[in-house]
Amino acid sequence: MSELSAMSFVKPARPNSLSLRVLLAYVVGVILSILLMILAALVLTTWRSDAWLRADLAEYTRDLIEAVRFDDTGVPNGLAASEDGDRWIYESLKGETAYRVLDESGRTVLASAAGEGFWPSAESLQLVPGSFNFERGGIRMHSVVEPFEHGGRTWYFQFAASTRMLGFIYQEFTLPFMGAGVAIFSVLLLVVFGICAYVTLGYTLRPLRKLSEAATSISPRALHARLPTGAVPSEIAPMVHSFNRVLDRLEHGYRVQQEFLATAAHELKTPLALIRAQVELREEGEDRDALLGDVDHMTRQVQQLLLLAEASEVQNYSFATIDVQDVAQDVVAYLQRMAEVAHVRVTLSGSTSVARWQADRGALFTLLKNLLENAIQHAPRGTEVRVEVDAATVTVRDSGPGADPQQLSQMFSRFWRGAHRRDQGAGLGLAICREIALAHGWVLSAHGADPGLLLRLSENGASRA
């Protein structure tokens, strides 16, 4: 029941990409534009009302008036040569379209090939400018009358066309050509809009990508980093400033915490030294040895806490080009006595290539010392711990019981301790190694071996200069 109730509050995931939303807005705008153009084309090509046809005919009639030519007596006698190319329409389609010119009395002075038989009787004709309809042989005709002046006289130009011819022109010519035009324009619109959208989004969202890259560099080891505010859009500038102020407060709190840890660890060193001196003054016995062991354990914990606090601060490092082979030799020599007591043999080998890394020498020494010390503590008596150094990696391998796959992920956690250590360590040695590796940009990993455990430190080409 609880699972069902929890599932009822789960909302389906939605794409929350600003680029996707803007791009979708562009696409929707293009599609709507295309649909509106198609709708307009359909309306213009299918809605052939009388008003639309009359307006179309009236415009064509006015064009024909400009082409009327007169003889020497001022009587119309034909159309201009530039319009004669259209005369075949009136010759071959004389049953579908015609024109004529009338004088003020209504007498025809000029007519197309259709002749007077095309037109209605003179009694039904009214020389009134405008449009009217009539039927001829059961076919509806649309006609327009337009007056014009020439030689001080008024003439009337009448033009008529059949409904079926106009429908044929619309269906067979206007609609296909308009459809092709809409298709071509739609493709061009999609291409142009797509290019504009891509360029616009790339330019507009560039500051956001820079903010994202800057945000990825912020970590507990880089709390000084802030989001850039130079080229931030005004809409999100307040959010960026607020985020930077939050980082200021977080950095302050983290610094206070680190300072408290370092100060507490440092202040504990003196009381522990005094306690050890007091215990050593006591007579030898079982209690004295146990107390000294406890003091040594606490002193080691305090020392590692201090090292952990220092390792977490990048500004505590002094980077230079270091020969890793030399540092490894110093570590092996430093822990030789510890290995002899544990009856463990330590060997150091390296490739012919020189391993030179950008590192803080003291921090690298501490890291390798902790790795080797951990291996010695877990190696069985009479076995070997091998340290191998090449140009890009350092590996430390023991022959101990190893670790379960579940433990490999916890090995570098603070206060985690293996079950086979000989001493009572604080569980901070490998955590310190991880902090040092992160500060240098190195990769520290643990791998199961047969037998034992392998710890690998890789430069990874990302060390700090």
N, C-alpha and C positions, 0 to 999 in steps of 0.2 A: 504493500500500500504506500509505503514511504517512497519507494522508487517511482511509482506512478505519479505521486504528487510532485516529486522533484522534477520528473520529466515534463510535467505540465507547465513548468516555469521556464523551460529551455526555449529560447527564441531561435528561429532559424537564422543561420549566418547570412549576412548580406555583404555584398562587395562594398568595401569602405575606401575605395581608391578614388582620390580626387581626379586623377587623370582619366580613369574610366568614366566617371560621372560627366566630366566636361566633354569627353569624346562621344559619349552617348547623346549628350545634348546636341552636339554637332550633327550626328547621324540622324536623330529625330527631326531636327530642323530641315535637313536635306530631304528626308522622306516626305515630310509634310509639304515642302515646296513642290516636290514632284507630283504628289497627289493633287495639290491645288491646281497645278498646271494642267494635269490630265482632266480634272473636273471642269476647268474653264474651257479646255478644248472640246470636251464632250458637249458642254452647254452651247458653245458657239456653233458646233457642227450639227447638233440634233434639234435644238430649239429654234425652229424656223417659223416663227410667228409672223403674222402680217406686218406688225410694226417693224420687225427686223428686216424683212424682205423689202418693205417700202423704203426704209432708210438706205438699204444697199442699192436699190434701183435708183433712188433719187440722186445718190452720189454719182452713179455711173451716167445718169442722164445729164448731169451738170458737166461731166467730162466730155460727153458727146457734143454739148452745146458749143464748147470751145473749138470743136473741129468743124462746125458748119461753115460752108463757104458760099458766097453770093456771086451772081452774075453782074453784068454791067448795069442792069436795071434795078439792082438791089434785091433780087428774088433769090432765095436759097436754091442752089443747084447741085449740092453734093457735100461730102465730107472732105476734110483736108487729107493730103497725100499721106501724112504720118499715121492717119487712122485707117487708111484704105486697106492696110494689112488685116484689119478685123472685119472687112466687108464680107468675106467668105462666110462669116457666121450668119449674116442676114440673107445671103444667097442660098446656102445649102440647108439652113435651118429656118427657112422662111415661115414654116408652120409653128415654130416655137418662140421666135423672137422677132421684133420688128420695131421700126421707128418711123416717124413722119414729122413734118413741119407744117404748121397751120398759120394762116394769117388771122387778123382780128375778127374776121367774119366766120371763121371756122372752116374755111376752104383749104384743102390740102394742096400745098405747093411743092412739097418734096416728100417722097416716101421710099422705103426700102423695097426689096424685091417682092415682099409679101403682098404689096398693093393695098388698095382700099378694102379688099375683101377680108383682110385680117382683122379690121377694126369694127366695133359696133356701129349701129346706124347713127347718122348725124344727129337725129332727134334726141338720142340719149346722151350725147356728148355735151358736156359743160366745160367751157374754157376757164376753169378755175384751177389755179395752181394747187398742186397736191397730188395725192395718189388715190387710185380707185381700182376696183377689181371688176372683171367681167369674164364671161365664159365664152369659149369658142369651140364648137364641136364637142361639148361635154368636158372640156379641159379648162381648168381655172387659170386665168391670166392675171398678172399683177402689172399695173400700169402707173406711170408717173407723168405728170404734166408740169413743165417748167417754162415760164415766160422769159424772154430776153429781148433786148433793144438793139436795133441796127438801122441806120439810115433814117432815124426819126420815127420808125415804125416799131410796133410791138409784134413779136412772133411767138409762137408756142411750139415747144419741142415736146413730143410725146414718145415715150419709150415703153415697151411692154415685153414681158417674158413669161413663159409658162412655168407652172409650179413643178411639173415633172422634170423640165430641163434643169431648173435650179437644184432640185433634189439630186439629179444625176451628177451635177458638178460637185455638190457637197459630198456625196457618198464615194464617188470614184476618184476625185482629185483632192478636194480640200482635206478630208479626213485622213487619207494615207499620208499626204505630205506633212500635215500638222503632226500626225503621230510620229513620223520619222524625225521631225524637228524636235518634238518633246523628248524622244529617246536620246538623240544626240546631245541635246542640252542637259539631260539628266546625267549622262555619263560624264560630261565635262564638269557638271556641278559637283558630282561625287569626287572626281579627281581633284578639282581645285579645293573643295572643302576639306578633303582628306589631307592634302599637303599643308593647307593653312592650319588645320587642327594639329597636325604633327609638329609643325614648326612652332606654333603658338604654345602648345603644351610643353615642348622642350624648353622654350625660353621662359615661360611663366613658372614652371616647377623646378627650375634649376636652383633657386635659393632653398627650396625645401629639401632637395637632394643634398645640398651642402650642409644643411642643418642636421640631416640624418647621419651623414658621415661624421660630423663633429660630435654628435651624441654618442656614437659607438666608441669614441676614444675616451669617454668619461668612465672611470672605474675607481675603486678605492685606492689604486696606485697612481691615479691621475686626476685627483679631485680639483686640481688647479685649472683644468680645462673648462672652457665656457663656450656656449653657442655663439657664433658670430652674429652681429646685429647690423652689419654694414649694408647689405643688399637684401634685407628681409622685407617682404611686402608689408605694407602698413596694416593689413587686416590681421596678420599674425604677430606683428611686432610686440604688442602687449603680452602675449603668451610667452614669447621668447624672453623678454625682460623678467617676467615673473619666474620662469624656470631658472634663469641665471641667479635670481635672488634666493631661490630654494637651494641651489647648489652652494651658494655662499654659506647658508646656514648649516647645510650638511657638512661642508668642509670644516667649518668651525667646530661642530660637535665631534667630528672624527678626530680632529687635531687634539681636542681636549681629552678625548678618550685615550688616544695614543700617548699623550704626555702623562696622563695619570698612570697608565700601565708602566711606562718607563720609570717614572718617579717612584712608584710603589716598589718596583723590583729593585731599583737602586737603593732605596732606603732600607730595604730588608737585608741587604748584604751586610751592613754593619752589625745589627743585632745578632745575625746568625754567626758572624765571626766571634762576637763576644760569648755567645752560648757555647760555641765549640771550645773556646779557650777555657771556660769554666768547667766543661766536661772533661777536658784533657787533664785538668788539675786533680781530678778525682782518682782514687786508687783503681788499679786495673781490676776488671771484673766483667761479668756478663752484662750488667746494666750499663756500664760505661761503653762497651763496644756497641750495644744496641742504640744508645743515645747518639754516639758518633755517626753510626750508619744513618739514623734519621736526619741528623744535621746535614750530612753530606747530600742526602736525597733532596732536602729542602733547598740547599745551596745550589744544587744542579738545576732544580726547577726555576729558582729565581734567576739564575744566569741565563737559562733558555728563554724565559719570559722577556728578559731585557734584550736578548738577541732577536727575538721575534718582533718586538716593537721597533727595533732599529731596522730589521730587514724589510718591514712594511713601508718604509719611507724612502722613496727614490732619491731624495736629496742627500741621503746619508752615504751615497755611493760616489766613488771617484773612478771614472772609467778610463781605461788605457788599454793598449795592446798587450795582452798577456800570453806567455807561453804556457799552455795548459799542461804539457808534459812536465815542466819544471814544478808547477804547483802540485801535480799528482805525486811526484817524487817526494816533495816535502811532507805531504800528508801521510804517505806510506811510512816515511821515516818517523814521523811524529807518533804514529799508532803502532809502531813495531813492538814496543814493550807490552801494550795491551794485547796484541796478537799472540805474543809468546806466553803470556799468562793464560790465555784461553786455549793454547796449544793449537793455534790455527796458523797456517802458512799463507802469507800475502805475496802475490806476484803482480808485477807491473809490466805491461807490454804496450807497444805502440807501433803504428805504421811508419814508413819512411817519410811520409809527408809531415810537415810541421803544422801543429795545431795552434794557431794564434787567433785568439778571440778578443773582442772588445768587452772588458769586464773589470770589475773591482777585485783586485787580487785578494784582499782579506775576505770578501764575501765568497769568492770562488773557493778559497781554502776552507772556509766554514762549511760550505755545501758539500765538497768532496769528503771532508772529515766526517760529517754526519752520515753520509751514505756508506762510507767504509766502516765506520764504527757500528752502524746498524747491521751490516753484513757479518762482521766479526761476532757480534752478540748472538746471531742466529745460526752461525755455522757450527756444526758438530766438531768435537775434538778430533784432531788428526786430519781434518779436511783442508781444502784450499779455497781462498777468496781471490778471484782474478779481477784485476783492474785493467781495462783496455782503453787506450786513447788513440783516436785518429783525428783527421782534419775537422770533422763536423760533429763527432759524438764522443761521449765518455760512458762506458758501461762498467757496472760493478756487479759481479755475479758470485753468489755463494752456493754451497752444496747442502743447505739446510732443508727443513721440511717444506719450505715454500709457503704459499698462501692460496686460499680458495679464491675462485673468480669473484665472489661477492666481496672478499676482503681487499682485492686489488684497488677497487674504487674508493675504499675508506682509508687506505694506507697513509695518504698525505693529509688526513684530517687532524685537527689539533686534539691532543690528549688520547689519540688512538695508540694502543700498544699491542704488539704481537704476543701470542701465548707462549712462545718458546725463547724469550729473552732470558739471559742469565742474570742481568741486573734488574733493578727496579727503576727504570727510566721514567721520565715525566711524560713521554709520548708527544714531545714537541720537536724532536730532531728533524723528522721528515717534513713537518709543517714549515719549519724554518727553511728547509731546502726549497720547498715550493715557492715561498715568498721571494727568495733570492732569484729563483729561475724566472718568475713572473716579472720581477723588476728589470731583468736583463733581456726579456723577450725570448727566453729559452723555453724548451719543452721538456718536462720531467715526467717520465712514465715508468710504470711497473709492469713486468711481464712474468708469467709463470715459466719456469725452466724445468728440465728433467735431468737431474734433480735441482732443487733450490729455487732461487728467485733472482731475476735480472732487473736491475734498475738502470735506465738509460737516460742520459742527459744529452739533448740535441741542441746545437746552436740555432738551427732553423733559419739562419740568415737574417735574423731580426733583432740582433743585439743592439744596444744603444751606444752611440759614440759619445 
